[in-house]
Amino acid sequence: MTPSRWLLLLLLAFPLEAQVRLKANIERITKSVNAQWGIYIKCLETGEEIMLDADRQMDTMSVIKIPLMAEAFRQIEQGKFKLEDRITLKDEDKRPGTGVMRSLDPGATFSIRDLLTLMTIVSDNTATDLLFAKVGGTEPVTKFMHDESFSTIQATGPASRWFAALRAAPSAAEFHRESKTPFGLASPHDIGRLLEKIATGKMVSKQASDEMLRIMRAQVYSSRLPRYASGFRIPHKTGDFLPYIGNDAGIFESEKRNVIVVVFTAKHYGMGPYLEDAIGRIGELVANYFGN
C-alpha cells in the first residue's frame, strides 16, 4: 500500500477514533453518578451520532413542553387560533411548581405567544395547562407526535394531574420509585429527532420552527447543558424532578456546527446539584469536541 493511501486511511479513521473517545468520556461521567441515563447526540453537519440507551422511553418531565409547543404551532398554522390571541388568568388556572403566573393576580391577560414563552423559558406550569386546554388536551399532542413518527413521545396529562398524584403519594421518593404518573414520556432519540426537525425548519413550517427556536434561545435555566459549554448558543428545554430526574434537551448552535444534545436521567437519589453538574460536564465535552 502506498504512503498516500496509508495517510488517507489514517485521516478517515481519526474522526471515528475521536468520537469513540468522546463517547467513552461521556460514559465515564454517567458512571460517576448513580442514576439511569439516556443520551442522544447528533451533529447535523457531519452526521456523527452518539447513543447511550437513547431508545429507552423515559419520563420527560417538562421536556414534554416542546411537543406541546409544536402542536400549538401546528394548530396556529391551521388557523385555529393566533399567537396574538389573549387568555385571561383565573385563580383556578394556577398550578404549583415552576413559573411566575401562579404568583400573579387573576384578571391578568396573556397572549398565546406569552404562554408559549413562559412555558418554555421558566417552565411555567400554569401556562402549560392553559396551552393544553387551548389545543384540546393531551391527545392532539400525542397524535401529532405519532403522525410525525415519534412513536415514544406521549403527553400523559396536564400538570394538574401530576401534582395531584404527587400530593397523594406517601413521599416524593416513593412517588418516583413507583413511576405510575409520568409528567410525559419519550425516548431521548425521539426528542432529538424532534429537535432536528425544528433546527432544520421542518417542524410544522420554517416560520414556526424559527419561532420555536427563538423562544428556546431565551431559556432562563442554565445549570445543565450550557453550564460549562462555550462557543455555542444553546436553545434548550429542561425538565426536572430533582433529585430524582434532571433532563435537558437542546441544540448547540454555532456558525459551523449544529449539534442536537438530549440527556435524560432517572432513579437518582443523591444530591441534585451533582446530577446537574454531570449533565453540565457532558455539555462541556460536546462543546469542546464539536467546537474544534
C-alpha positions as CSV (number, residue, x, y, z in Angstrom):
1,M,0.0,0.0,0.0
2,T,1.4,3.4,-0.9
3,P,2.2,6.0,1.7
4,S,-0.5,8.3,0.4
5,R,-3.1,5.5,0.8
6,W,-2.0,5.0,4.4
7,L,-2.3,8.7,5.1
8,L,-5.8,8.7,3.7
9,L,-6.8,5.8,5.9
10,L,-5.4,7.5,9.0
11,L,-7.3,10.7,8.2
12,L,-10.5,8.8,7.7
13,A,-10.0,6.8,10.9
14,F,-9.2,9.8,13.1
15,P,-12.7,11.3,13.4
16,L,-14.1,7.9,14.3
17,E,-11.4,7.4,17.0
18,A,-12.1,10.8,18.4
19,Q,-15.8,10.1,18.5
20,V,-15.1,6.9,20.4
21,R,-13.1,8.8,22.9
22,L,-15.9,11.3,23.3
23,K,-18.4,8.5,23.9
24,A,-16.1,6.9,26.4
25,N,-15.6,10.2,28.3
26,I,-19.4,10.7,28.4
27,E,-19.9,7.2,29.7
28,R,-17.2,7.9,32.4
29,I,-19.3,10.8,33.6
30,T,-22.5,8.8,33.7
31,K,-20.8,6.1,35.7
32,S,-19.7,8.6,38.3
33,V,-23.3,9.4,39.2
34,N,-25.6,6.6,40.3
35,A,-28.6,7.2,38.0
36,Q,-30.4,5.8,35.0
37,W,-29.2,7.7,31.8
38,G,-30.4,8.1,28.3
39,I,-28.4,10.2,25.9
40,Y,-28.6,11.1,22.3
41,I,-26.2,13.4,20.4
42,K,-26.1,14.2,16.7
43,C,-24.1,16.7,14.7
44,L,-26.3,17.8,11.8
45,E,-23.4,18.8,9.6
46,T,-21.2,15.7,10.0
47,G,-23.9,13.1,10.8
48,E,-21.9,11.9,13.8
49,E,-24.2,10.2,16.4
50,I,-23.7,9.0,20.0
51,M,-26.4,7.0,21.6
52,L,-26.4,5.7,25.2
53,D,-29.7,3.9,25.9
54,A,-31.2,6.5,23.7
55,D,-34.2,4.5,22.6
56,R,-35.4,3.9,26.2
57,Q,-38.8,5.6,26.9
58,M,-38.3,7.7,30.0
59,D,-40.1,10.4,32.0
60,T,-39.6,13.7,30.1
61,M,-40.8,15.9,32.9
62,S,-41.1,19.4,31.4
63,V,-39.3,18.5,28.2
64,I,-42.7,17.3,27.0
65,K,-43.5,21.0,26.7
66,I,-41.5,21.0,23.4
67,P,-44.1,18.7,21.7
68,L,-46.9,20.8,23.2
69,M,-45.3,23.9,21.7
70,A,-45.1,22.1,18.3
71,E,-48.7,21.1,18.5
72,A,-49.7,24.7,19.3
73,F,-47.9,26.0,16.3
74,R,-49.5,23.3,14.1
75,Q,-52.9,24.5,15.2
76,I,-51.9,28.1,14.7
77,E,-50.8,27.2,11.1
78,Q,-54.2,25.7,10.6
79,G,-55.9,28.9,11.6
80,K,-57.5,27.6,14.8
81,F,-56.1,30.4,16.9
82,K,-53.4,33.1,16.7
83,L,-50.2,33.9,18.6
84,E,-51.8,37.3,19.4
85,D,-55.0,35.8,20.9
86,R,-55.3,36.6,24.6
87,I,-56.3,34.5,27.6
88,T,-57.4,35.9,31.0
89,L,-55.8,34.3,34.1
90,K,-58.3,33.0,36.7
91,D,-57.5,31.7,40.2
92,E,-58.5,28.1,39.3
93,D,-56.0,28.2,36.4
94,K,-53.0,28.5,38.7
95,R,-50.6,25.5,39.1
96,P,-47.9,24.8,41.7
97,G,-44.2,24.3,40.8
98,T,-42.1,26.3,38.4
99,G,-43.3,29.5,36.8
100,V,-44.5,33.0,37.7
101,M,-48.1,33.1,36.7
102,R,-49.2,31.4,39.9
103,S,-48.0,34.4,41.8
104,L,-49.9,37.0,39.7
105,D,-53.3,38.5,40.3
106,P,-56.3,37.0,38.5
107,G,-57.5,39.1,35.6
108,A,-54.1,39.5,34.0
109,T,-54.2,38.7,30.3
110,F,-51.6,36.9,28.3
111,S,-51.2,36.3,24.6
112,I,-50.6,32.8,23.3
113,R,-47.1,33.9,22.5
114,D,-46.7,34.9,26.1
115,L,-47.9,31.5,27.3
116,L,-45.5,29.6,25.0
117,T,-42.6,31.8,26.1
118,L,-43.4,31.4,29.8
119,M,-44.0,27.6,29.5
120,T,-40.6,27.2,27.8
121,I,-38.1,29.7,29.4
122,V,-39.3,29.4,33.0
123,S,-41.2,26.1,32.6
124,D,-44.4,27.8,33.8
125,N,-46.9,25.0,34.7
126,T,-49.9,27.4,34.7
127,A,-49.0,28.4,31.1
128,T,-48.6,24.7,30.3
129,D,-52.1,23.7,31.4
130,L,-53.7,26.8,29.7
131,L,-52.0,25.7,26.5
132,F,-53.1,22.0,26.9
133,A,-56.6,23.4,27.3
134,K,-56.2,25.6,24.2
135,V,-55.0,22.7,21.9
136,G,-57.7,20.3,23.1
137,G,-55.8,18.3,25.8
138,T,-53.0,15.8,25.6
139,E,-54.4,13.6,22.9
140,P,-53.7,16.0,20.0
141,V,-50.1,16.4,21.1
142,T,-49.5,12.7,21.3
143,K,-51.3,12.1,17.9
144,F,-49.2,14.8,16.2
145,M,-46.0,13.3,17.5
146,H,-47.0,9.8,16.4
147,D,-48.1,11.1,13.0
148,E,-44.5,12.5,12.7
149,S,-43.2,9.0,13.6
150,F,-42.0,9.9,17.1
151,S,-43.6,6.8,18.5
152,T,-42.3,7.0,22.0
153,I,-43.5,10.6,22.7
154,Q,-46.6,10.7,24.8
155,A,-48.3,13.6,26.6
156,T,-49.6,11.8,29.6
157,G,-51.6,14.5,31.2
158,P,-51.7,18.1,32.3
159,A,-49.5,19.4,35.1
160,S,-52.5,19.4,37.4
161,R,-52.7,15.6,37.2
162,W,-49.1,15.1,38.1
163,F,-49.2,17.4,41.1
164,A,-52.4,15.7,42.3
165,A,-50.7,12.3,42.1
166,L,-47.6,13.6,43.9
167,R,-49.7,15.0,46.7
168,A,-51.4,11.7,47.2
169,A,-48.2,9.7,47.4
170,P,-46.6,8.7,50.7
171,S,-43.4,10.6,49.8
172,A,-41.7,12.1,46.7
173,A,-39.2,9.3,46.7
174,E,-41.9,6.6,46.7
175,F,-43.8,8.5,44.0
176,H,-40.7,8.4,41.8
177,R,-39.9,4.7,42.6
178,E,-43.5,3.7,41.6
179,S,-43.3,5.8,38.3
180,K,-47.0,5.4,37.8
181,T,-47.7,9.0,36.8
182,P,-45.0,10.4,34.5
183,F,-45.2,14.0,33.5
184,G,-44.6,12.9,29.9
185,L,-42.9,10.1,28.1
186,A,-40.3,9.9,25.3
187,S,-37.0,8.5,24.3
188,P,-34.0,10.8,24.1
189,H,-33.7,9.7,20.5
190,D,-37.2,10.8,19.5
191,I,-36.8,14.1,21.3
192,G,-33.6,14.6,19.5
193,R,-35.2,13.8,16.1
194,L,-37.9,16.4,17.0
195,L,-35.3,19.0,17.8
196,E,-33.6,18.2,14.4
197,K,-36.8,18.9,12.6
198,I,-37.1,22.2,14.4
199,A,-33.4,23.0,13.8
200,T,-33.8,22.3,10.1
201,G,-37.0,24.3,9.7
202,K,-39.2,21.2,9.0
203,M,-41.3,21.1,12.1
204,V,-44.8,22.5,11.1
205,S,-43.1,25.1,8.8
206,K,-39.9,27.1,8.5
207,Q,-41.6,30.1,10.1
208,A,-43.0,28.0,13.0
209,S,-39.6,26.3,13.5
210,D,-37.8,29.6,13.6
211,E,-40.3,30.9,16.2
212,M,-39.8,27.8,18.4
213,L,-36.0,28.3,18.2
214,R,-36.4,31.9,19.1
215,I,-38.4,31.1,22.2
216,M,-36.0,28.3,23.3
217,R,-33.0,30.6,22.9
218,A,-34.3,32.7,25.7
219,Q,-34.2,29.8,28.2
220,V,-33.5,31.1,31.7
221,Y,-32.2,27.9,33.3
222,S,-28.5,27.3,32.5
223,S,-27.3,24.9,35.2
224,R,-27.2,21.8,32.9
225,L,-26.2,21.6,29.3
226,P,-24.9,25.2,29.0
227,R,-23.2,25.2,32.4
228,Y,-19.6,24.8,31.2
229,A,-20.1,25.0,27.4
230,S,-18.6,27.8,25.5
231,G,-18.6,28.8,21.8
232,F,-22.2,27.8,21.2
233,R,-25.6,29.4,21.6
234,I,-27.9,26.7,23.1
235,P,-31.7,26.9,22.7
236,H,-32.9,24.2,25.1
237,K,-35.6,23.0,27.5
238,T,-35.1,21.5,30.9
239,G,-37.3,19.0,32.7
240,D,-36.8,18.0,36.3
241,F,-38.0,16.4,39.5
242,L,-34.8,16.8,41.5
243,P,-33.0,14.9,42.9
244,Y,-34.6,12.0,41.0
245,I,-34.8,13.4,37.5
246,G,-32.8,16.1,35.7
247,N,-33.3,16.4,32.0
248,D,-32.1,18.8,29.3
249,A,-32.7,18.8,25.6
250,G,-31.3,21.4,23.2
251,I,-29.2,22.4,20.1
252,F,-25.6,23.6,20.3
253,E,-25.6,26.3,17.6
254,S,-22.5,27.9,16.1
255,E,-21.6,29.2,12.6
256,K,-20.0,25.8,11.7
257,R,-22.0,23.3,13.7
258,N,-25.5,22.5,15.0
259,V,-25.4,19.6,17.5
260,I,-28.5,18.0,19.0
261,V,-28.0,17.0,22.6
262,V,-30.6,15.2,24.7
263,V,-29.8,14.0,28.2
264,F,-32.5,12.2,30.3
265,T,-32.0,10.8,33.8
266,A,-34.0,8.9,36.4
267,K,-33.7,7.0,39.6
268,H,-31.1,9.4,41.1
269,Y,-31.3,9.5,44.9
270,G,-28.3,11.6,45.6
271,M,-27.7,15.3,45.6
272,G,-29.4,17.2,42.8
273,P,-26.5,19.6,42.2
274,Y,-24.2,16.6,41.5
275,L,-26.6,15.4,38.8
276,E,-26.8,18.8,37.2
277,D,-23.0,19.2,37.3
278,A,-22.6,15.8,35.5
279,I,-25.0,17.0,32.7
280,G,-23.0,20.2,32.5
281,R,-19.8,18.2,32.1
282,I,-21.4,16.3,29.2
283,G,-22.3,19.6,27.6
284,E,-18.7,20.7,28.0
285,L,-17.4,17.6,26.3
286,V,-19.8,18.1,23.4
287,A,-18.9,21.8,23.0
288,N,-15.1,21.1,23.1
289,Y,-15.4,18.2,20.6
290,F,-17.5,19.9,18.0
291,G,-16.1,23.4,18.6
292,N,-12.6,22.4,17.5
